Amino acid sequence: MRRGGCRAARGPGSTRMWLLFGAATFWGLVLAPGFGLQIQCYQCEEFQLNNDCSAPEFIVNCTVNVQDMCQKEVMEKSSGILYRKSCASSAACLIASAGYQSFCSPGKMNSVCISCCNTPLCNGPRPKKRGNSGTVPKAGILTTILLLKLALLLSVHC
């Protein structure tokens, strides 16, 4: 007589099930999250005079797992506002922005402001205010769904 819970699975099917479980877990925890680490940014390497580089032709895919932030540099000169945007690693961007913090005085001549952000196209123009209807699910949701399906598959054999 069996008392609640799952009985121990035995035989060749059990081995395959555990291999599937191990592969799915490895995929979900190690490999799949890496796919979510590519970000898109606006990029104009040379300073653009009075052009904030926020048109579609300036959109680039950053290097996966290396460049995980977008950077924006704004310089205010007598000739106008100069913009430079790029992909960056979090360390490089945060060091640059901290190093220029004392030179950042928006609206003042010779101001240099460097900012970093980590969401797609975040170094573009300020978005118009709207509700949360435009949010995109995070890459971790794919992993969660995969693991939930696997758990459901395993529970069927109990």
Secondary structure, DSSP 8 states (H G I E B T S, - for coil): ---SS-----SHHHHHHHHHHHHHHHIIIIIHHHHTT--EEE-EEEEEET----SGGGEEE--TTT--EEEEEEEEETTEEEEEEEEE-HHHHHHHHHHTGGG--TTSTT-EEEEEE-STTTTSS------GGG----THHHHHHHHHHHHHHHHHT-
